Amino acid sequence: MKYLVFIAFVAILGSLIAALVFMMNGSSDETTRSKRMAKSLAIRVGLSIMLFASILLAWKLGLIEPTGRP
């Protein structure tokens, strides 16, 4: 489970960095740049939702447990 969370975080950060690159890119076609940036951000949101759902599913299946630490 630790590896899945780590890979998901890396993918989320990669998607966020890609959106930043598309935003900062000085291309002349504004619509293409905006579409690529929006697609990258949509992928990031999808990955974040998938990570949250997989953590909840792992908790329900008993693969991970809350520690209750303050």
mmCIF file of the N, C-alpha and C atoms, coordinates in Angstrom:
data_MODEL
# 
_entry.id   MODEL 
# 
loop_
_atom_site.group_PDB 
_atom_site.id 
_atom_site.type_symbol 
_atom_site.label_atom_id 
_atom_site.label_alt_id 
_atom_site.label_comp_id 
_atom_site.label_asym_id 
_atom_site.label_entity_id 
_atom_site.label_seq_id 
_atom_site.pdbx_PDB_ins_code 
_atom_site.Cartn_x 
_atom_site.Cartn_y 
_atom_site.Cartn_z 
_atom_site.occupancy 
_atom_site.B_iso_or_equiv 
_atom_site.pdbx_formal_charge 
_atom_site.auth_seq_id 
_atom_site.auth_comp_id 
_atom_site.auth_asym_id 
_atom_site.auth_atom_id 
_atom_site.pdbx_PDB_model_num 
ATOM 1   N N  . MET A 1 1  ? 0.821   -1.191 0.000   1.00 0.00 ? 1  MET A N  1 
ATOM 2   C CA . MET A 1 1  ? 0.000   0.000  0.000   1.00 0.00 ? 1  MET A CA 1 
ATOM 3   C C  . MET A 1 1  ? 0.867   1.258  0.000   1.00 0.00 ? 1  MET A C  1 
ATOM 4   N N  . LYS A 1 2  ? 2.015   1.194  0.689   1.00 0.00 ? 2  LYS A N  1 
ATOM 5   C CA . LYS A 1 2  ? 2.905   2.343  0.724   1.00 0.00 ? 2  LYS A CA 1 
ATOM 6   C C  . LYS A 1 2  ? 3.410   2.692  -0.669  1.00 0.00 ? 2  LYS A C  1 
ATOM 7   N N  . TYR A 1 3  ? 3.712   1.667  -1.458  1.00 0.00 ? 3  TYR A N  1 
ATOM 8   C CA . TYR A 1 3  ? 4.217   1.912  -2.806  1.00 0.00 ? 3  TYR A CA 1 
ATOM 9   C C  . TYR A 1 3  ? 3.145   2.515  -3.703  1.00 0.00 ? 3  TYR A C  1 
ATOM 10  N N  . LEU A 1 4  ? 1.911   2.075  -3.540  1.00 0.00 ? 4  LEU A N  1 
ATOM 11  C CA . LEU A 1 4  ? 0.806   2.621  -4.327  1.00 0.00 ? 4  LEU A CA 1 
ATOM 12  C C  . LEU A 1 4  ? 0.612   4.107  -4.022  1.00 0.00 ? 4  LEU A C  1 
ATOM 13  N N  . VAL A 1 5  ? 0.659   4.462  -2.758  1.00 0.00 ? 5  VAL A N  1 
ATOM 14  C CA . VAL A 1 5  ? 0.502   5.866  -2.358  1.00 0.00 ? 5  VAL A CA 1 
ATOM 15  C C  . VAL A 1 5  ? 1.668   6.697  -2.889  1.00 0.00 ? 5  VAL A C  1 
ATOM 16  N N  . PHE A 1 6  ? 2.882   6.174  -2.791  1.00 0.00 ? 6  PHE A N  1 
ATOM 17  C CA . PHE A 1 6  ? 4.047   6.901  -3.290  1.00 0.00 ? 6  PHE A CA 1 
ATOM 18  C C  . PHE A 1 6  ? 3.970   7.116  -4.796  1.00 0.00 ? 6  PHE A C  1 
ATOM 19  N N  . ILE A 1 7  ? 3.611   6.074  -5.537  1.00 0.00 ? 7  ILE A N  1 
ATOM 20  C CA . ILE A 1 7  ? 3.486   6.193  -6.995  1.00 0.00 ? 7  ILE A CA 1 
ATOM 21  C C  . ILE A 1 7  ? 2.384   7.170  -7.363  1.00 0.00 ? 7  ILE A C  1 
ATOM 22  N N  . ALA A 1 8  ? 1.274   7.133  -6.633  1.00 0.00 ? 8  ALA A N  1 
ATOM 23  C CA . ALA A 1 8  ? 0.178   8.069  -6.916  1.00 0.00 ? 8  ALA A CA 1 
ATOM 24  C C  . ALA A 1 8  ? 0.603   9.514  -6.656  1.00 0.00 ? 8  ALA A C  1 
ATOM 25  N N  . PHE A 1 9  ? 1.323   9.746  -5.562  1.00 0.00 ? 9  PHE A N  1 
ATOM 26  C CA . PHE A 1 9  ? 1.799   11.106 -5.278  1.00 0.00 ? 9  PHE A CA 1 
ATOM 27  C C  . PHE A 1 9  ? 2.762   11.600 -6.349  1.00 0.00 ? 9  PHE A C  1 
ATOM 28  N N  . VAL A 1 10 ? 3.637   10.726 -6.811  1.00 0.00 ? 10 VAL A N  1 
ATOM 29  C CA . VAL A 1 10 ? 4.566   11.108 -7.874  1.00 0.00 ? 10 VAL A CA 1 
ATOM 30  C C  . VAL A 1 10 ? 3.805   11.428 -9.160  1.00 0.00 ? 10 VAL A C  1 
ATOM 31  N N  . ALA A 1 11 ? 2.795   10.632 -9.489  1.00 0.00 ? 11 ALA A N  1 
ATOM 32  C CA . ALA A 1 11 ? 1.993   10.894 -10.685 1.00 0.00 ? 11 ALA A CA 1 
ATOM 33  C C  . ALA A 1 11 ? 1.218   12.206 -10.557 1.00 0.00 ? 11 ALA A C  1 
ATOM 34  N N  . ILE A 1 12 ? 0.693   12.489 -9.375  1.00 0.00 ? 12 ILE A N  1 
ATOM 35  C CA . ILE A 1 12 ? -0.039  13.737 -9.149  1.00 0.00 ? 12 ILE A CA 1 
ATOM 36  C C  . ILE A 1 12 ? 0.899   14.930 -9.289  1.00 0.00 ? 12 ILE A C  1 
ATOM 37  N N  . LEU A 1 13 ? 2.076   14.841 -8.700  1.00 0.00 ? 13 LEU A N  1 
ATOM 38  C CA . LEU A 1 13 ? 3.047   15.929 -8.825  1.00 0.00 ? 13 LEU A CA 1 
ATOM 39  C C  . LEU A 1 13 ? 3.521   16.092 -10.270 1.00 0.00 ? 13 LEU A C  1 
ATOM 40  N N  . GLY A 1 14 ? 3.705   14.985 -10.980 1.00 0.00 ? 14 GLY A N  1 
ATOM 41  C CA . GLY A 1 14 ? 4.098   15.050 -12.383 1.00 0.00 ? 14 GLY A CA 1 
ATOM 42  C C  . GLY A 1 14 ? 3.054   15.738 -13.234 1.00 0.00 ? 14 GLY A C  1 
ATOM 43  N N  . SER A 1 15 ? 1.802   15.447 -12.978 1.00 0.00 ? 15 SER A N  1 
ATOM 44  C CA . SER A 1 15 ? 0.717   16.089 -13.718 1.00 0.00 ? 15 SER A CA 1 
ATOM 45  C C  . SER A 1 15 ? 0.650   17.575 -13.402 1.00 0.00 ? 15 SER A C  1 
ATOM 46  N N  . LEU A 1 16 ? 0.879   17.925 -12.145 1.00 0.00 ? 16 LEU A N  1 
ATOM 47  C CA . LEU A 1 16 ? 0.871   19.334 -11.757 1.00 0.00 ? 16 LEU A CA 1 
ATOM 48  C C  . LEU A 1 16 ? 2.038   20.092 -12.397 1.00 0.00 ? 16 LEU A C  1 
ATOM 49  N N  . ILE A 1 17 ? 3.190   19.471 -12.453 1.00 0.00 ? 17 ILE A N  1 
ATOM 50  C CA . ILE A 1 17 ? 4.344   20.089 -13.104 1.00 0.00 ? 17 ILE A CA 1 
ATOM 51  C C  . ILE A 1 17 ? 4.103   20.236 -14.606 1.00 0.00 ? 17 ILE A C  1 
ATOM 52  N N  . ALA A 1 18 ? 3.471   19.240 -15.220 1.00 0.00 ? 18 ALA A N  1 
ATOM 53  C CA . ALA A 1 18 ? 3.159   19.331 -16.647 1.00 0.00 ? 18 ALA A CA 1 
ATOM 54  C C  . ALA A 1 18 ? 2.212   20.496 -16.918 1.00 0.00 ? 18 ALA A C  1 
ATOM 55  N N  . ALA A 1 19 ? 1.230   20.697 -16.058 1.00 0.00 ? 19 ALA A N  1 
ATOM 56  C CA . ALA A 1 19 ? 0.316   21.830 -16.227 1.00 0.00 ? 19 ALA A CA 1 
ATOM 57  C C  . ALA A 1 19 ? 1.065   23.149 -16.102 1.00 0.00 ? 19 ALA A C  1 
ATOM 58  N N  . LEU A 1 20 ? 2.017   23.215 -15.183 1.00 0.00 ? 20 LEU A N  1 
ATOM 59  C CA . LEU A 1 20 ? 2.821   24.427 -15.029 1.00 0.00 ? 20 LEU A CA 1 
ATOM 60  C C  . LEU A 1 20 ? 3.649   24.689 -16.279 1.00 0.00 ? 20 LEU A C  1 
ATOM 61  N N  . VAL A 1 21 ? 4.238   23.644 -16.845 1.00 0.00 ? 21 VAL A N  1 
ATOM 62  C CA . VAL A 1 21 ? 5.024   23.798 -18.063 1.00 0.00 ? 21 VAL A CA 1 
ATOM 63  C C  . VAL A 1 21 ? 4.142   24.268 -19.208 1.00 0.00 ? 21 VAL A C  1 
ATOM 64  N N  . PHE A 1 22 ? 2.952   23.698 -19.339 1.00 0.00 ? 22 PHE A N  1 
ATOM 65  C CA . PHE A 1 22 ? 2.049   24.123 -20.409 1.00 0.00 ? 22 PHE A CA 1 
ATOM 66  C C  . PHE A 1 22 ? 1.617   25.568 -20.217 1.00 0.00 ? 22 PHE A C  1 
ATOM 67  N N  . MET A 1 23 ? 1.431   25.986 -18.963 1.00 0.00 ? 23 MET A N  1 
ATOM 68  C CA . MET A 1 23 ? 1.028   27.358 -18.688 1.00 0.00 ? 23 MET A CA 1 
ATOM 69  C C  . MET A 1 23 ? 2.160   28.337 -19.002 1.00 0.00 ? 23 MET A C  1 
ATOM 70  N N  . MET A 1 24 ? 3.383   27.963 -18.673 1.00 0.00 ? 24 MET A N  1 
ATOM 71  C CA . MET A 1 24 ? 4.518   28.859 -18.861 1.00 0.00 ? 24 MET A CA 1 
ATOM 72  C C  . MET A 1 24 ? 5.071   28.839 -20.285 1.00 0.00 ? 24 MET A C  1 
ATOM 73  N N  . ASN A 1 25 ? 4.683   27.839 -21.059 1.00 0.00 ? 25 ASN A N  1 
ATOM 74  C CA . ASN A 1 25 ? 5.190   27.711 -22.420 1.00 0.00 ? 25 ASN A CA 1 
ATOM 75  C C  . ASN A 1 25 ? 4.715   28.898 -23.257 1.00 0.00 ? 25 ASN A C  1 
ATOM 76  N N  . GLY A 1 26 ? 5.626   29.495 -24.009 1.00 0.00 ? 26 GLY A N  1 
ATOM 77  C CA . GLY A 1 26 ? 5.298   30.676 -24.791 1.00 0.00 ? 26 GLY A CA 1 
ATOM 78  C C  . GLY A 1 26 ? 4.799   30.353 -26.185 1.00 0.00 ? 26 GLY A C  1 
ATOM 79  N N  . SER A 1 27 ? 3.962   29.363 -26.323 1.00 0.00 ? 27 SER A N  1 
ATOM 80  C CA . SER A 1 27 ? 3.474   29.010 -27.654 1.00 0.00 ? 27 SER A CA 1 
ATOM 81  C C  . SER A 1 27 ? 2.496   30.060 -28.155 1.00 0.00 ? 27 SER A C  1 
ATOM 82  N N  . SER A 1 28 ? 2.420   30.175 -29.453 1.00 0.00 ? 28 SER A N  1 
ATOM 83  C CA . SER A 1 28 ? 1.570   31.208 -30.043 1.00 0.00 ? 28 SER A CA 1 
ATOM 84  C C  . SER A 1 28 ? 0.095   30.809 -30.063 1.00 0.00 ? 28 SER A C  1 
ATOM 85  N N  . ASP A 1 29 ? -0.187  29.519 -30.001 1.00 0.00 ? 29 ASP A N  1 
ATOM 86  C CA . ASP A 1 29 ? -1.575  29.051 -30.054 1.00 0.00 ? 29 ASP A CA 1 
ATOM 87  C C  . ASP A 1 29 ? -2.136  28.949 -28.632 1.00 0.00 ? 29 ASP A C  1 
ATOM 88  N N  . GLU A 1 30 ? -2.904  29.930 -28.243 1.00 0.00 ? 30 GLU A N  1 
ATOM 89  C CA . GLU A 1 30 ? -3.440  30.016 -26.875 1.00 0.00 ? 30 GLU A CA 1 
ATOM 90  C C  . GLU A 1 30 ? -4.426  28.886 -26.578 1.00 0.00 ? 30 GLU A C  1 
ATOM 91  N N  . THR A 1 31 ? -5.255  28.505 -27.549 1.00 0.00 ? 31 THR A N  1 
ATOM 92  C CA . THR A 1 31 ? -6.273  27.476 -27.275 1.00 0.00 ? 31 THR A CA 1 
ATOM 93  C C  . THR A 1 31 ? -5.639  26.115 -27.053 1.00 0.00 ? 31 THR A C  1 
ATOM 94  N N  . THR A 1 32 ? -4.602  25.788 -27.815 1.00 0.00 ? 32 THR A N  1 
ATOM 95  C CA . THR A 1 32 ? -3.934  24.503 -27.624 1.00 0.00 ? 32 THR A CA 1 
ATOM 96  C C  . THR A 1 32 ? -3.274  24.441 -26.264 1.00 0.00 ? 32 THR A C  1 
ATOM 97  N N  . ARG A 1 33 ? -2.630  25.520 -25.875 1.00 0.00 ? 33 ARG A N  1 
ATOM 98  C CA . ARG A 1 33 ? -1.959  25.569 -24.576 1.00 0.00 ? 33 ARG A CA 1 
ATOM 99  C C  . ARG A 1 33 ? -2.974  25.433 -23.450 1.00 0.00 ? 33 ARG A C  1 
ATOM 100 N N  . SER A 1 34 ? -4.096  26.124 -23.575 1.00 0.00 ? 34 SER A N  1 
ATOM 101 C CA . SER A 1 34 ? -5.125  26.050 -22.532 1.00 0.00 ? 34 SER A CA 1 
ATOM 102 C C  . SER A 1 34 ? -5.736  24.661 -22.437 1.00 0.00 ? 34 SER A C  1 
ATOM 103 N N  . LYS A 1 35 ? -5.970  24.029 -23.584 1.00 0.00 ? 35 LYS A N  1 
ATOM 104 C CA . LYS A 1 35 ? -6.553  22.683 -23.579 1.00 0.00 ? 35 LYS A CA 1 
ATOM 105 C C  . LYS A 1 35 ? -5.598  21.680 -22.948 1.00 0.00 ? 35 LYS A C  1 
ATOM 106 N N  . ARG A 1 36 ? -4.311  21.791 -23.272 1.00 0.00 ? 36 ARG A N  1 
ATOM 107 C CA . ARG A 1 36 ? -3.328  20.865 -22.699 1.00 0.00 ? 36 ARG A CA 1 
ATOM 108 C C  . ARG A 1 36 ? -3.203  21.069 -21.198 1.00 0.00 ? 36 ARG A C  1 
ATOM 109 N N  . MET A 1 37 ? -3.227  22.314 -20.762 1.00 0.00 ? 37 MET A N  1 
ATOM 110 C CA . MET A 1 37 ? -3.133  22.606 -19.337 1.00 0.00 ? 37 MET A CA 1 
ATOM 111 C C  . MET A 1 37 ? -4.376  22.091 -18.605 1.00 0.00 ? 37 MET A C  1 
ATOM 112 N N  . ALA A 1 38 ? -5.544  22.311 -19.176 1.00 0.00 ? 38 ALA A N  1 
ATOM 113 C CA . ALA A 1 38 ? -6.782  21.844 -18.547 1.00 0.00 ? 38 ALA A CA 1 
ATOM 114 C C  . ALA A 1 38 ? -6.830  20.321 -18.482 1.00 0.00 ? 38 ALA A C  1 
ATOM 115 N N  . LYS A 1 39 ? -6.344  19.663 -19.532 1.00 0.00 ? 39 LYS A N  1 
ATOM 116 C CA . LYS A 1 39 ? -6.331  18.204 -19.531 1.00 0.00 ? 39 LYS A CA 1 
ATOM 117 C C  . LYS A 1 39 ? -5.385  17.674 -18.455 1.00 0.00 ? 39 LYS A C  1 
ATOM 118 N N  . SER A 1 40 ? -4.236  18.311 -18.308 1.00 0.00 ? 40 SER A N  1 
ATOM 119 C CA . SER A 1 40 ? -3.280  17.896 -17.289 1.00 0.00 ? 40 SER A CA 1 
ATOM 120 C C  . SER A 1 40 ? -3.847  18.087 -15.883 1.00 0.00 ? 40 SER A C  1 
ATOM 121 N N  . LEU A 1 41 ? -4.526  19.196 -15.656 1.00 0.00 ? 41 LEU A N  1 
ATOM 122 C CA . LEU A 1 41 ? -5.134  19.429 -14.347 1.00 0.00 ? 41 LEU A CA 1 
ATOM 123 C C  . LEU A 1 41 ? -6.292  18.468 -14.082 1.00 0.00 ? 41 LEU A C  1 
ATOM 124 N N  . ALA A 1 42 ? -7.042  18.115 -15.126 1.00 0.00 ? 42 ALA A N  1 
ATOM 125 C CA . ALA A 1 42 ? -8.132  17.143 -14.975 1.00 0.00 ? 42 ALA A CA 1 
ATOM 126 C C  . ALA A 1 42 ? -7.566  15.770 -14.610 1.00 0.00 ? 42 ALA A C  1 
ATOM 127 N N  . ILE A 1 43 ? -6.442  15.406 -15.198 1.00 0.00 ? 43 ILE A N  1 
ATOM 128 C CA . ILE A 1 43 ? -5.786  14.142 -14.858 1.00 0.00 ? 43 ILE A CA 1 
ATOM 129 C C  . ILE A 1 43 ? -5.347  14.163 -13.402 1.00 0.00 ? 43 ILE A C  1 
ATOM 130 N N  . ARG A 1 44 ? -4.821  15.301 -12.947 1.00 0.00 ? 44 ARG A N  1 
ATOM 131 C CA . ARG A 1 44 ? -4.391  15.420 -11.546 1.00 0.00 ? 44 ARG A CA 1 
ATOM 132 C C  . ARG A 1 44 ? -5.567  15.228 -10.596 1.00 0.00 ? 44 ARG A C  1 
ATOM 133 N N  . VAL A 1 45 ? -6.699  15.840 -10.913 1.00 0.00 ? 45 VAL A N  1 
ATOM 134 C CA . VAL A 1 45 ? -7.886  15.692 -10.065 1.00 0.00 ? 45 VAL A CA 1 
ATOM 135 C C  . VAL A 1 45 ? -8.352  14.239 -10.061 1.00 0.00 ? 45 VAL A C  1 
ATOM 136 N N  . GLY A 1 46 ? -8.350  13.609 -11.222 1.00 0.00 ? 46 GLY A N  1 
ATOM 137 C CA . GLY A 1 46 ? -8.744  12.200 -11.305 1.00 0.00 ? 46 GLY A CA 1 
ATOM 138 C C  . GLY A 1 46 ? -7.829  11.294 -10.501 1.00 0.00 ? 46 GLY A C  1 
ATOM 139 N N  . LEU A 1 47 ? -6.524  11.542 -10.582 1.00 0.00 ? 47 LEU A N  1 
ATOM 140 C CA . LEU A 1 47 ? -5.575  10.749 -9.793  1.00 0.00 ? 47 LEU A CA 1 
ATOM 141 C C  . LEU A 1 47 ? -5.776  10.959 -8.296  1.00 0.00 ? 47 LEU A C  1 
ATOM 142 N N  . SER A 1 48 ? -6.066  12.185 -7.898  1.00 0.00 ? 48 SER A N  1 
ATOM 143 C CA . SER A 1 48 ? -6.290  12.467 -6.477  1.00 0.00 ? 48 SER A CA 1 
ATOM 144 C C  . SER A 1 48 ? -7.535  11.758 -5.962  1.00 0.00 ? 48 SER A C  1 
ATOM 145 N N  . ILE A 1 49 ? -8.585  11.775 -6.742  1.00 0.00 ? 49 ILE A N  1 
ATOM 146 C CA . ILE A 1 49 ? -9.822  11.077 -6.354  1.00 0.00 ? 49 ILE A CA 1 
ATOM 147 C C  . ILE A 1 49 ? -9.595  9.579  -6.293  1.00 0.00 ? 49 ILE A C  1 
ATOM 148 N N  . MET A 1 50 ? -8.842  9.043  -7.268  1.00 0.00 ? 50 MET A N  1 
ATOM 149 C CA . MET A 1 50 ? -8.551  7.616  -7.286  1.00 0.00 ? 50 MET A CA 1 
ATOM 150 C C  . MET A 1 50 ? -7.718  7.218  -6.062  1.00 0.00 ? 50 MET A C  1 
ATOM 151 N N  . LEU A 1 51 ? -6.750  8.050  -5.687  1.00 0.00 ? 51 LEU A N  1 
ATOM 152 C CA . LEU A 1 51 ? -5.934  7.765  -4.500  1.00 0.00 ? 51 LEU A CA 1 
ATOM 153 C C  . LEU A 1 51 ? -6.798  7.764  -3.245  1.00 0.00 ? 51 LEU A C  1 
ATOM 154 N N  . PHE A 1 52 ? -7.664  8.754  -3.092  1.00 0.00 ? 52 PHE A N  1 
ATOM 155 C CA . PHE A 1 52 ? -8.535  8.824  -1.926  1.00 0.00 ? 52 PHE A CA 1 
ATOM 156 C C  . PHE A 1 52 ? -9.457  7.615  -1.859  1.00 0.00 ? 52 PHE A C  1 
ATOM 157 N N  . ALA A 1 53 ? -10.039 7.240  -3.000  1.00 0.00 ? 53 ALA A N  1 
ATOM 158 C CA . ALA A 1 53 ? -10.938 6.085  -3.027  1.00 0.00 ? 53 ALA A CA 1 
ATOM 159 C C  . ALA A 1 53 ? -10.192 4.788  -2.708  1.00 0.00 ? 53 ALA A C  1 
ATOM 160 N N  . SER A 1 54 ? -8.963  4.647  -3.197  1.00 0.00 ? 54 SER A N  1 
ATOM 161 C CA . SER A 1 54 ? -8.218  3.422  -2.915  1.00 0.00 ? 54 SER A CA 1 
ATOM 162 C C  . SER A 1 54 ? -7.811  3.338  -1.444  1.00 0.00 ? 54 SER A C  1 
ATOM 163 N N  . ILE A 1 55 ? -7.521  4.480  -0.831  1.00 0.00 ? 55 ILE A N  1 
ATOM 164 C CA . ILE A 1 55 ? -7.209  4.465  0.605   1.00 0.00 ? 55 ILE A CA 1 
ATOM 165 C C  . ILE A 1 55 ? -8.448  4.079  1.411   1.00 0.00 ? 55 ILE A C  1 
ATOM 166 N N  . LEU A 1 56 ? -9.600  4.618  1.036   1.00 0.00 ? 56 LEU A N  1 
ATOM 167 C CA . LEU A 1 56 ? -10.837 4.230  1.729   1.00 0.00 ? 56 LEU A CA 1 
ATOM 168 C C  . LEU A 1 56 ? -11.153 2.758  1.539   1.00 0.00 ? 56 LEU A C  1 
ATOM 169 N N  . LEU A 1 57 ? -10.947 2.242  0.337   1.00 0.00 ? 57 LEU A N  1 
ATOM 170 C CA . LEU A 1 57 ? -11.210 0.831  0.064   1.00 0.00 ? 57 LEU A CA 1 
ATOM 171 C C  . LEU A 1 57 ? -10.249 -0.056 0.858   1.00 0.00 ? 57 LEU A C  1 
ATOM 172 N N  . ALA A 1 58 ? -8.987  0.330  0.921   1.00 0.00 ? 58 ALA A N  1 
ATOM 173 C CA . ALA A 1 58 ? -8.014  -0.453 1.697   1.00 0.00 ? 58 ALA A CA 1 
ATOM 174 C C  . ALA A 1 58 ? -8.375  -0.454 3.171   1.00 0.00 ? 58 ALA A C  1 
ATOM 175 N N  . TRP A 1 59 ? -8.883  0.663  3.675   1.00 0.00 ? 59 TRP A N  1 
ATOM 176 C CA . TRP A 1 59 ? -9.318  0.719  5.071   1.00 0.00 ? 59 TRP A CA 1 
ATOM 177 C C  . TRP A 1 59 ? -10.513 -0.198 5.299   1.00 0.00 ? 59 TRP A C  1 
ATOM 178 N N  . LYS A 1 60 ? -11.484 -0.166 4.372   1.00 0.00 ? 60 LYS A N  1 
ATOM 179 C CA . LYS A 1 60 ? -12.668 -1.020 4.510   1.00 0.00 ? 60 LYS A CA 1 
ATOM 180 C C  . LYS A 1 60 ? -12.320 -2.500 4.442   1.00 0.00 ? 60 LYS A C  1 
ATOM 181 N N  . LEU A 1 61 ? -11.320 -2.848 3.623   1.00 0.00 ? 61 LEU A N  1 
ATOM 182 C CA . LEU A 1 61 ? -10.921 -4.240 3.483   1.00 0.00 ? 61 LEU A CA 1 
ATOM 183 C C  . LEU A 1 61 ? -9.980  -4.697 4.596   1.00 0.00 ? 61 LEU A C  1 
ATOM 184 N N  . GLY A 1 62 ? -9.553  -3.774 5.449   1.00 0.00 ? 62 GLY A N  1 
ATOM 185 C CA . GLY A 1 62 ? -8.694  -4.118 6.563   1.00 0.00 ? 62 GLY A CA 1 
ATOM 186 C C  . GLY A 1 62 ? -7.215  -4.167 6.216   1.00 0.00 ? 62 GLY A C  1 
ATOM 187 N N  . LEU A 1 63 ? -6.840  -3.643 5.059   1.00 0.00 ? 63 LEU A N  1 
ATOM 188 C CA . LEU A 1 63 ? -5.433  -3.648 4.671   1.00 0.00 ? 63 LEU A CA 1 
ATOM 189 C C  . LEU A 1 63 ? -4.633  -2.596 5.427   1.00 0.00 ? 63 LEU A C  1 
ATOM 190 N N  . ILE A 1 64 ? -5.288  -1.504 5.807   1.00 0.00 ? 64 ILE A N  1 
ATOM 191 C CA . ILE A 1 64 ? -4.640  -0.493 6.628   1.00 0.00 ? 64 ILE A CA 1 
ATOM 192 C C  . ILE A 1 64 ? -5.564  -0.184 7.809   1.00 0.00 ? 64 ILE A C  1 
ATOM 193 N N  . GLU A 1 65 ? -4.970  0.258  8.896   1.00 0.00 ? 65 GLU A N  1 
ATOM 194 C CA . GLU A 1 65 ? -5.736  0.575  10.091  1.00 0.00 ? 65 GLU A CA 1 
ATOM 195 C C  . GLU A 1 65 ? -5.307  1.942  10.617  1.00 0.00 ? 65 GLU A C  1 
ATOM 196 N N  . PRO A 1 66 ? -6.251  2.701  11.171  1.00 0.00 ? 66 PRO A N  1 
ATOM 197 C CA . PRO A 1 66 ? -5.867  3.954  11.789  1.00 0.00 ? 66 PRO A CA 1 
ATOM 198 C C  . PRO A 1 66 ? -5.093  3.675  13.068  1.00 0.00 ? 66 PRO A C  1 
ATOM 199 N N  . THR A 1 67 ? -4.113  4.530  13.349  1.00 0.00 ? 67 THR A N  1 
ATOM 200 C CA . THR A 1 67 ? -3.285  4.292  14.536  1.00 0.00 ? 67 THR A CA 1 
ATOM 201 C C  . THR A 1 67 ? -3.861  4.960  15.777  1.00 0.00 ? 67 THR A C  1 
ATOM 202 N N  . GLY A 1 68 ? -4.612  6.036  15.632  1.00 0.00 ? 68 GLY A N  1 
ATOM 203 C CA . GLY A 1 68 ? -5.180  6.730  16.765  1.00 0.00 ? 68 GLY A CA 1 
ATOM 204 C C  . GLY A 1 68 ? -4.186  7.563  17.516  1.00 0.00 ? 68 GLY A C  1 
ATOM 205 N N  . ARG A 1 69 ? -3.070  7.883  16.883  1.00 0.00 ? 69 ARG A N  1 
ATOM 206 C CA . ARG A 1 69 ? -2.068  8.734  17.538  1.00 0.00 ? 69 ARG A CA 1 
ATOM 207 C C  . ARG A 1 69 ? -2.543  10.175 17.580  1.00 0.00 ? 69 ARG A C  1 
ATOM 208 N N  . PRO A 1 70 ? -2.271  10.824 18.725  1.00 0.00 ? 70 PRO A N  1 
ATOM 209 C CA . PRO A 1 70 ? -2.683  12.242 18.817  1.00 0.00 ? 70 PRO A CA 1 
ATOM 210 C C  . PRO A 1 70 ? -1.765  13.156 18.032  1.00 0.00 ? 70 PRO A C  1 
# 
